[in-house]
Structure formats: structure tokens, C-alpha cells
Amino acid sequence: MDTHIACRRVYDQPARSDGVRVLVDRVWPRGMRKEDAHLDEWLREVAPSTELRRWYGHDPERFAEFRRRYLAELRDQRHRELAQHLRSLARGQDLTLLTATRDLEHSQAAVLAEWLGARDRQGGSRPS
């Protein structure tokens, strides 16, 4: 896949360069009307489990362990199927993973973008 994968906040104005816009949060963003989100899809199933999301609580000090646990979740068959779905959505165009999280660098969207990008660069393997 020759696609650029980016992460942005769902609250930001859409950009022409976004390509396919997919919300990857498990819960709908607070205060956002569905018609204002400008989404191509909401793929909540690819988000971290509720238990992991609650444990993490967006605490940057827990990010390394959150990343490790989320990557472990991404190894199951269902997540591999969802990743393939994301690739098919983005075929031939860019992909923007959207999240409500303020800290994009320490978000599940960043981990997911890394995971998708590494799988493409390494022929299907995942980061550890």
C-alpha cells in the first residue's frame, strides 16, 4: 500500500489532504454532531478494549505499557481483518485516523498508524 497514514483530531477542520477519514475511537466524541465530523467511516471495533482504554486514562506515563498492550490486542484475527478493511478504504489515497484525544502523540490513533505503516513496510509484520 503506497498510502500516507496520518492522525488528526476529529474536532479539527477537514483538509483536502486527509483522504479517507476514519474515526478510530470506541466512544463518540463529546459535543460533536455526526454531520459535523465529515467521516468516511467510524471503526470503533479497532479501538483499544474498554478495559485498556480505562486503565490508560490518557496518562502519558503509562503510554509505553498502553502501546505494548494495545499492540497485543491488535494481533488477534479480528483486528487483522479490520486493518485489511482500513487498507481497502485507503486504496490509492491517503488515510487519516481521527480521534478526540488531545495528545495525538500518546493516542491509540498513533499506535494504530504505526502498526498499519509497519505492516505495510515489512510485508505484514507488526511492531513490537
C-alpha positions in Angstrom: 0.0 0.0 0.0 1.5 3.3 -1.1 -0.6 5.3 1.3 0.3 8.1 3.7 -1.3 7.5 7.2 -1.9 10.5 9.3 -3.5 11.1 12.7 -5.7 14.2 13.4 -8.2 15.3 16.0 -11.8 14.8 14.8 -12.6 18.3 16.1 -10.1 19.9 13.5 -11.5 21.2 10.2 -11.1 18.6 7.4 -8.3 19.1 5.0 -8.2 18.2 1.3 -5.1 16.1 2.1 -7.0 13.9 4.6 -8.0 11.4 2.0 -10.2 8.8 3.7 -11.2 9.9 7.2 -11.9 7.2 9.7 -12.8 7.7 13.4 -10.9 5.1 15.5 -12.3 5.9 18.9 -14.6 3.4 20.7 -16.9 6.2 22.0 -18.4 9.1 20.0 -16.5 12.4 20.6 -18.1 14.6 23.2 -20.0 17.6 21.8 -19.6 16.5 18.1 -22.6 16.2 15.9 -22.3 13.3 13.4 -22.9 15.5 10.4 -20.0 17.8 11.6 -17.5 15.0 11.8 -17.0 14.6 8.0 -16.2 10.9 8.3 -16.0 8.2 5.7 -16.4 5.6 8.5 -16.5 5.1 12.2 -14.5 1.9 13.0 -14.9 1.7 16.8 -14.0 -2.0 16.8 -10.4 -1.2 16.0 -10.0 0.9 19.2 -8.5 -0.5 22.4 -10.7 -2.5 24.6 -12.8 -0.6 27.1 -10.7 -2.1 29.9 -7.4 -1.0 28.4 -8.8 2.4 27.5 -10.0 3.0 31.1 -6.7 1.7 32.6 -4.7 4.1 30.4 -6.8 7.2 31.0 -4.5 9.1 28.6 -1.7 9.2 31.2 1.5 9.8 29.2 3.5 8.0 31.9 1.5 4.8 31.0 1.9 5.2 27.3 4.7 2.7 26.8 2.7 0.0 28.6 -0.5 1.1 26.9 1.2 0.8 23.5 2.5 -2.7 24.3 -0.9 -3.9 25.5 -2.8 -2.3 22.5 -0.3 -3.9 20.0 -1.0 -7.2 21.7 -4.8 -6.6 21.2 -4.1 -5.8 17.5 -2.5 -9.2 16.9 -5.9 -11.1 17.1 -7.7 -12.2 13.9 -10.5 -9.6 14.2 -8.0 -6.7 14.3 -6.1 -8.1 11.3 -9.4 -8.1 9.4 -10.1 -4.5 10.5 -6.6 -3.5 9.4 -7.3 -5.0 6.0 -10.6 -3.1 5.8 -8.7 0.1 6.6 -6.3 -0.6 3.8 -9.1 -1.3 1.3 -10.7 2.0 2.3 -7.5 3.9 1.6 -6.5 2.1 -1.6 -4.8 4.6 -3.8 -5.3 7.6 -1.4 -4.2 8.8 1.9 -5.8 7.7 5.2 -6.4 9.9 8.2 -7.2 8.2 11.5 -9.3 10.5 13.7 -9.5 10.6 17.4 -11.0 13.0 20.0 -7.8 12.7 22.1 -5.9 16.0 22.6 -2.5 14.3 22.8 -2.1 12.7 19.4 1.4 11.5 20.1 0.2 9.4 23.0 -3.0 8.2 21.4 -4.4 4.9 20.1 -4.6 6.5 16.7 -0.8 7.0 16.7 -0.2 3.4 17.7 -2.6 2.2 15.1 -1.0 4.3 12.4 2.4 3.0 13.4 1.1 -0.6 13.3 -0.5 -0.2 9.9 2.5 1.5 8.5 4.9 -1.1 9.8 2.8 -3.9 8.4 3.0 -2.4 5.0 6.7 -1.6 5.1 7.6 -5.1 6.4 5.2 -7.2 4.4 2.7 -7.9 7.1 4.7 -8.0 10.3 3.8 -5.8 13.2 5.9 -3.5 15.5 6.7 -5.0 18.9 
